[in-house]
Amino acid sequence: MKVPLRYADEEYELDVPDKNLAGVIEPSKTEPVDLEDAIEKNRLPERFNSGSLRILIIINDQYRSTPSHLILNRILPSLLDRHEVRIIVATGLHDEPAMEEYEKLIGENFEKMDRKFAWSNSRDYVSFRNVGFWPDGGEVYIHNYYFWADDVIIIGSVEPHYFAGFTGGIKSIVPGLSYYRTIEHNHNKAVSVKSQPGVTEGNPVWEELWKTLDLIDEKRIFSYQLVQDSERNIIGLFSGSIRESYFRAVKFCQDIYFKNTPQKCDLLVAEHSPPLDRNLYQLQKCFENTKSGVKDGGTLLMLSGCRDGIGTRDFYDLAEKFPDPNDLLNQEIKRCDLGIHKLYRTAILTNRVNLCLMSFLQEEAVRRIYIEPVADANELVRSRVAADGNLKILVVKDAGHTVINTE
């Protein structure tokens, strides 16, 4: 059977013998929303229709598929007529958008914003304010723009997250608008076995993130939370308080992206779709979401172009200290360097399955983080089938979002 997969900006045709194909898993299909109707039903509260306010709009960055511009196109004109508006891109640890990326993120009112937009440079200490401490003593620093505003509008999207349970909601603020030490403190909890895709209660990363709302005035926040399908159409739009909109979106997201398979396979081929496939930093979502579908000793092969290279380098640079994954696993994880959670989780998984990657990266860059580079996915499939005629192969589409559970 020939299975079309997205690979960077191209289509790649995976050829799997019918007798070896265990199945093709992809997100559930549902009709896109009528956006005009959805915006009308999820209109801004009355307080935005009077007076003159300072309004901050928080949007996702260029590494997320969130179509913030579609919401901004509809709400910005009336807001700009009445209020002072700023937009900040919740970049967290990511890089600043290029100017053409700002324009794409903001949409048709880009010129009207008159450069009143910014990004959250997590390394720029003076841009952040300490708002208090998490229960375990971690300091919480939030971007100064949040405190400039009378009211805050968040445009986020909810999808599975490999250690925080789900994206969206509070993640627009932490890590989105946080100082890197705050992000580092929270990410350290990702080494916990309870920090998994779709897990909220008992997940130390998720629970700490939401404790942030005890330290800031959440009543100022009006939130849009979107859910998209694998084609990046908006299939759900939820609004209200940051909590209400998030939890409604989570329930909807679970029905779309969480998939069961009756048994683990020998070889799982995972399609990592744009824009998550842009760099190596984002790759982790792909194998964390699908690892449960692979037998012990099996292989997880990812197709992810990584045309932008490494991305945020902390985890990659740390790998130089631990060329053997077992060297890292033998370390006692207490207070960690930023990015070590990614290496640690990768090292744990490589003790159970073989991780392989087809990408445009240099081979040595891939091997550095304990993953074996593959030149062509079809060649690997042919060689494995030749070695074991009973090999079972599972294909997962949009693996950066689709979470596999075994029944």
VENPERA-V373037 format. One record per residue. N is the residue number from 1. RES is the residue in one letter. PSI is psi in degrees with one decimal (NA if undefined). Layout:
[[N RES PSI] [N RES PSI]]
This chain:
[[1 M 137.0] [2 K 124.3] [3 V 113.7] [4 P 130.4] [5 L 150.2] [6 R 129.5] [7 Y 106.4] [8 A -125.6] [9 D 16.2] [10 E 172.4] [11 E 132.7] [12 Y 131.3] [13 E 108.6] [14 L 130.5] [15 D 110.1] [16 V 125.3] [17 P 138.1] [18 D -40.4] [19 K -17.0] [20 N -12.1] [21 L 114.6] [22 A -19.2] [23 G 165.7] [24 V 119.3] [25 I 134.3] [26 E 164.5] [27 P 154.6] [28 S 149.6] [29 K 138.7] [30 T 159.4] [31 E 138.1] [32 P 153.3] [33 V 154.9] [34 D 105.0] [35 L -40.0] [36 E -44.2] [37 D -40.4] [38 A -40.7] [39 I -39.4] [40 E -40.7] [41 K -21.4] [42 N 44.5] [43 R 158.5] [44 L 148.7] [45 P 161.7] [46 E -28.7] [47 R -20.6] [48 F -5.0] [49 N 3.6] [50 S 162.7] [51 G -169.3] [52 S 113.9] [53 L 159.3] [54 R 115.1] [55 I 128.5] [56 L 128.4] [57 I 123.4] [58 I 125.4] [59 I 160.4] [60 N 163.1] [61 D -171.9] [62 Q -10.1] [63 Y 4.8] [64 R 149.1] [65 S 4.8] [66 T 119.3] [67 P 63.4] [68 S -34.8] [69 H -30.7] [70 L -33.7] [71 I -44.8] [72 L -37.9] [73 N -29.3] [74 R -24.5] [75 I -22.3] [76 L -42.5] [77 P -48.2] [78 S -33.8] [79 L -42.0] [80 L -29.4] [81 D -27.9] [82 R -28.7] [83 H 168.0] [84 E 120.0] [85 V 135.1] [86 R 150.2] [87 I 134.7] [88 I 135.9] [89 V 122.6] [90 A 80.7] [91 T -19.2] [92 G -121.7] [93 L -2.1] [94 H 171.5] [95 D 163.4] [96 E 140.2] [97 P 146.9] [98 A 163.2] [99 M -38.1] [100 E -26.5] [101 E -39.5] [102 Y -45.6] [103 E -40.5] [104 K -40.2] [105 L -37.9] [106 I -35.1] [107 G -151.7] [108 E -11.1] [109 N 17.7] [110 F -48.4] [111 E -38.3] [112 K -23.9] [113 M -16.5] [114 D 46.4] [115 R 21.0] [116 K 55.5] [117 F 156.6] [118 A 175.6] [119 W 165.4] [120 S 98.6] [121 N 101.0] [122 S -14.4] [123 R -6.5] [124 D 88.9] [125 Y -39.4] [126 V -11.1] [127 S 0.0] [128 F 154.3] [129 R 136.6] [130 N 124.9] [131 V -0.8] [132 G -154.9] [133 F 145.8] [134 W 165.0] [135 P -30.4] [136 D 8.5] [137 G -3.4] [138 G 131.6] [139 E 137.1] [140 V 116.4] [141 Y 126.8] [142 I 147.0] [143 H 141.5] [144 N -29.1] [145 Y -33.3] [146 Y -34.9] [147 F -14.4] [148 W -32.0] [149 A 147.0] [150 D -39.6] [151 D 152.0] [152 V 133.8] [153 I 125.5] [154 I 131.3] [155 I 104.6] [156 G 177.8] [157 S 145.1] [158 V 126.9] [159 E 165.5] [160 P 142.9] [161 H 137.3] [162 Y -20.4] [163 F -13.7] [164 A 8.7] [165 G -67.1] [166 F 154.1] [167 T -178.1] [168 G -179.2] [169 G -126.1] [170 I -20.3] [171 K -14.6] [172 S -22.3] [173 I -49.6] [174 V 114.1] [175 P -6.4] [176 G -45.4] [177 L 37.4] [178 S 153.6] [179 Y 148.6] [180 Y -28.2] [181 R -34.7] [182 T -44.2] [183 I -44.6] [184 E -44.7] [185 H -45.3] [186 N -41.6] [187 H -25.5] [188 N -28.6] [189 K -6.4] [190 A -9.1] [191 V -9.4] [192 S 142.0] [193 V -14.0] [194 K -7.5] [195 S 92.6] [196 Q 162.4] [197 P 131.0] [198 G -3.7] [199 V 126.3] [200 T -71.7] [201 E 128.7] [202 G -8.8] [203 N 112.0] [204 P -29.4] [205 V -51.5] [206 W -46.0] [207 E -39.0] [208 E -41.4] [209 L -46.7] [210 W -16.2] [211 K -17.6] [212 T -32.7] [213 L -15.0] [214 D -13.6] [215 L -10.2] [216 I 164.5] [217 D 94.0] [218 E -14.3] [219 K -19.1] [220 R -9.0] [221 I 128.0] [222 F 132.3] [223 S 132.6] [224 Y 125.0] [225 Q 121.7] [226 L 150.4] [227 V 133.1] [228 Q 157.4] [229 D -175.7] [230 S -16.4] [231 E 5.4] [232 R 25.2] [233 N 146.8] [234 I 117.9] [235 I -7.6] [236 G 135.6] [237 L 121.1] [238 F 135.2] [239 S 166.9] [240 G -148.7] [241 S 163.8] [242 I -33.5] [243 R -50.4] [244 E -49.1] [245 S -39.4] [246 Y -50.5] [247 F -31.7] [248 R -40.4] [249 A -38.4] [250 V -46.2] [251 K -42.8] [252 F -42.3] [253 C -39.7] [254 Q -38.2] [255 D -24.6] [256 I -44.0] [257 Y -9.8] [258 F 120.7] [259 K 139.4] [260 N 145.7] [261 T 139.4] [262 P -24.2] [263 Q 157.7] [264 K 153.7] [265 C 168.2] [266 D -37.6] [267 L 122.2] [268 L 126.6] [269 V 120.7] [270 A 123.2] [271 E 119.1] [272 H 105.9] [273 S 155.2] [274 P 149.0] [275 P 2.7] [276 L -14.6] [277 D 10.9] [278 R -29.1] [279 N 171.1] [280 L -31.5] [281 Y -37.0] [282 Q -8.4] [283 L -30.3] [284 Q -35.5] [285 K -37.8] [286 C -50.6] [287 F -25.9] [288 E -37.4] [289 N -26.7] [290 T -5.7] [291 K -29.9] [292 S -16.6] [293 G 3.5] [294 V 134.4] [295 K 155.9] [296 D 130.2] [297 G -2.6] [298 G -172.6] [299 T 136.5] [300 L 110.1] [301 L 123.7] [302 M 139.8] [303 L 107.8] [304 S 113.6] [305 G -39.8] [306 C 43.2] [307 R -24.2] [308 D 2.4] [309 G -137.8] [310 I -40.9] [311 G -152.9] [312 T 125.1] [313 R -5.4] [314 D -49.6] [315 F -37.4] [316 Y -42.7] [317 D -34.9] [318 L -29.7] [319 A -23.8] [320 E -28.5] [321 K -21.1] [322 F 71.6] [323 P -25.2] [324 D 125.5] [325 P -29.5] [326 N -25.7] [327 D -39.1] [328 L -42.6] [329 L -23.4] [330 N -6.9] [331 Q 145.9] [332 E 117.9] [333 I 109.2] [334 K -109.9] [335 R 123.2] [336 C 156.3] [337 D 150.2] [338 L 129.6] [339 G -11.7] [340 I -23.6] [341 H -34.8] [342 K -46.8] [343 L -42.5] [344 Y -46.1] [345 R -37.0] [346 T -43.2] [347 A -42.5] [348 I -45.3] [349 L -36.3] [350 T -14.9] [351 N -11.2] [352 R -39.1] [353 V 163.1] [354 N 121.0] [355 L 129.1] [356 C 151.5] [357 L 128.1] [358 M 119.2] [359 S -176.5] [360 F 8.5] [361 L 159.1] [362 Q 143.6] [363 E -39.8] [364 E -29.1] [365 A -37.9] [366 V -45.7] [367 R -28.2] [368 R -29.3] [369 I 31.8] [370 Y 23.6] [371 I 140.8] [372 E 124.3] [373 P 145.0] [374 V 130.3] [375 A -37.8] [376 D 124.2] [377 A -39.0] [378 N -34.3] [379 E -41.1] [380 L -42.8] [381 V -46.4] [382 R -42.5] [383 S -38.2] [384 R -39.2] [385 V -37.5] [386 A -34.6] [387 A -27.5] [388 D 101.0] [389 G -17.1] [390 N 8.5] [391 L 134.9] [392 K 128.1] [393 I 127.7] [394 L 133.4] [395 V 130.0] [396 V 121.0] [397 K 149.6] [398 D 52.2] [399 A -14.7] [400 G -13.8] [401 H -30.0] [402 T 125.1] [403 V 127.3] [404 I 129.1] [405 N 142.2] [406 T 133.0] [407 E NA]]
